[in-house]
Amino acid sequence: MSIFVDVIVPLSISQTYCYSVPENLESAVSVGKRVVVQFGAKKFYAGIIAAIHQNPPKEYTTKDIEYILDDAPCVFEYQIKFWKWMSDYYMCKLGDVMNAALPSGLKIETISKVQLNKDLAIDKEVFDKLSENERKVLDHLVHQHIVKIEELGKIIPKYSVPRVIKSLSEKNILFFKEEIEEKFKPKMVQYVELSTELKHSEKLQEVIQQLEKRSFKQLEALLAYLQLSKAKSLVKKNILAERVNKAAVNALIEKGILLEYLMEESRLDNDWFEKKETVLTEKQMNAFLSIKEHFKDKQTCLLYGETGSGKTEIYIEWIKEQLQQGKQCLYLVPEIALTTQLIQRLKRVFGNVVYVYHSKFSENERTEIWKKLLHFSDDIKVPAKKDNCAQIILGPRSALFLPFQNLGLIVIDEEHDASFRQRQKPPFYNARDAAIYLAHLLNTKVILGSATPSVETIYNCSIGKYGKVVLSEKYGTAKVRKKLVDIRKYYHLMQNSTLITPPLFEAMQDRLSRKEQILLFHNRRGYVPITQCLKCGWIAKCENCDVSMVYHKQHNHLLCHYCGTMTLLMQLCPACGSCNISTKGWGTEKIEEELCRLFPDYSIARMDQDTTRSKYAHKNILQDFQEQKIDILIGTQMITKGLDFANVTLVAVLYADGLLHFPDFRSFERASQLLFQLSGRAGRSTKDGEMIIQTFEPQHSVLQMFLEDNYDKLYEYVLNERKLHHYPPFTKLYEFSIKSKDEKLSEDAANRLFAFLKPHFKEHLSGPIKPYIKKINQYYLHKILLKGLKNVPYSKINQKIQHEMEKILNSKILVDVIVDA
């Protein structure tokens, strides 16, 4: 019987597609292998085999798979189950999950190229009739024969490329060609070695004597090679060429004295760290043993530990236990910034079995880590490779998708953090909850760690779903004094000229005079958020989004933080022509400038999305701060969690009100979490610390509970509010975002979807409304909110929703569903 395969293709579609397997490939097909398949009229993609069967589809005639890319699966069966669960649970497309999971180096697609028709003779009459741009393209093709279409934009104006290639195609001068291109390129390095016949000392001595008479530089190069080969068995050509004359090295290769060859080399760093053992205190050991007790009947346990109580040491002890059993560990953190200090701590304990995986790595580096994990079971058995195998993976939410073979433990540090939720593009998932389901698939244990656990996690502990271990004692002896500063008392002095109140300024002077360090938090990047004409009131807004553009002084441009649109700062108001353009508000860039004015004798740095775009930017800033090359660090949320600096004794929130009044049902919870986390950055060792919070509302209930140092009280307050208004953890939220470039279409579609859903969900449905930001990236938005009942299986709710959504979807209307439980 014929064999068929169901293939997941890397496109935004929900289902798999069935393909037939040619007889010559039947023995090679396997679940998890990549296969090249034709999708549509011309395009080819690398899909993943999700299932093998003998049932042809009734709805369409199958196409054959073109060929198989892998000798062994590059995705495990459990990963495909995980992708399908994520697609069902979070109501996203299976192809989107695959795209999020796989590094680009494992994806291929067809590249559109144009090729010269060599069989056509172009006479002078035809050539003279060609336009100037057509002649340029023809001349380029004569030399190159075949080129990518996008490369033609470098020869002629980009806007004219489609017209030119269409014209040349109609004249039969060129034709289109689709080529499959694999993105991953192994890193190949040139090495040199001594010719086999010269490895006998007598013949080598003869060559040395000949070179001594004829070419001293070549002799010098040969002796340098011999010296390097004693220290290292393999000698890189570029290392040898750096020590001696490069031409002399090439001459030795031409004479056959040295042989040149290519060898694949890893792009992954293997920095050496001096190993350091960790010893648990009595309370930490008790917490470790309590977690073990919970794991006897529970899969997940919360480690509720005060900031600075030594949670990381307990994680390390658990990781040690897993490694002794030959298992792997996944250590998830919410921010890339947290990997910098953690990788050093983990490598000092575990050496080079620790690998980092995050978006700042190149696609080739991420693909190498993926391939290394695929070979884990082979590497760990080989003594020479065991000390370098991927046993511990540290990374943000994307690391969840890696191909683990023997995963024994998942640690989710700062489990409460909003960065674990993907909200920028589909799939819209929560990495914490997805990790717990992955652990269920693999029969793996999960440790959730936080000083300020999420309301959902504490609730799950209270109903017995998770275990809970409390670590209340701080590791060091230092204390943190908390202080609220009422901005209203100093506003007449400050106006719009500074965000630093006199009490904060005095505290900063005091700490700097003691050679201690300061962290300042302000959750708004850029220079200023508002640019306005003082004559007519015009505000610089993004033409694609319903938001004001942020001025970035460093590059002198206005930037939309939603769609990335960029324009130069205008000198005249486009509405009335006035030159009276003013900027309002404060971003981290402006605060940095103000601090340089107030404290000219001290080193000041900024850590936000703008200063950490490069691969090693996080690492460099934090290393400089650790080495006390920076006195004051101003930053956004990335400085608030998980960082450990012994010399930081003052932290400050420059404007707390923006946290408290964010339009979200979690705003109080997140504000308090951020404040508690930030307070933990001061007083980490023996030096007492201080935290100053500047606000217009010092009597706000969240701030008062924070001063009381009572997170449990805040949890009870928030939980009661959630229960009263039917929010998680008592319900499951579905937020529908209906989008169209036509505002009327968006509104009509939202009304129709609401009408379709209303009979099924009745009072649990609210909307449709225009959101706070009603237009993003040219799409007009309308929102519908559904508070799903917890006692109804999510699959039933999702099926009803999908059925009703299909009635309104078309090429002009999109619907994103964000599931929040």
Secondary structure, DSSP 4 states (H G I P E B T S, - for coil): ---EEEEE-SSS-SS-EEEE--GGGGGG--TT-EEEEE-SSS-EEEEEEEEEES---SSSPPPBP-EE--SS-SS-HHHHHHHHHHHHHTT--HHHHHHHHS-GGG-EEEEEEEEE-TT----HHHHHHS-HHHHHHHHHHHHHSEEEGGGGGGTS-GGGHHHHHHHHHHTTSEEEEEEEEE----EEEEEEEE-GGGGSHHHHHHHHHHHHHH-HHHHHHHHHHHHHHHH-SSEEHHHHHHHS-HHHHHHHHHTTSEEEEEEEE--S-------------HHHHHHHHHHHHHTTT-SEEEEEE-TTS-HHHHHHHHHHHHHHTT-EEEEE-S-THHHHHHHHHHHHHHGGGEEE--TTS-HHHHHHHHHHHHTHHHHTTSHHHHTTS--EEEESGGGGGS--SSEEEEEEETTT-GGGB--SSSS--BHHHHHHHHHHHHT-EEEEEESS--HHHHHHHHTTSSEEEEE-S-SSS--EEEEEEEGGGTHHHHTTS-S--HHHHHHHHHHHHTT-EEEEE-S--SSBSEEEETTT--B-B-SSSSSBPEEETTTTEEE-TTT--EEEPPSS-TTT--S-EEEES--HHHHHHHHHHH-TTS-EEEESTTT--STTHHHHHHHHHHTT--SEEEESGGGSSS---TTEEEEEES-THHHHT-SSTTHHHHHHHHHHHHHTTS--SSS-EEEEEEES-TT-HHHHHHHTT-HHHHHHHHHHHHHHHT-TTSEEEEEEEEEESSHHHHHHHHHHHHHHHHHHHGGGEEEEE--SS-EETTEEEEEEEEEEETTS-HHHHHHHHHHHHTTT-BTTBEEEEEEE-
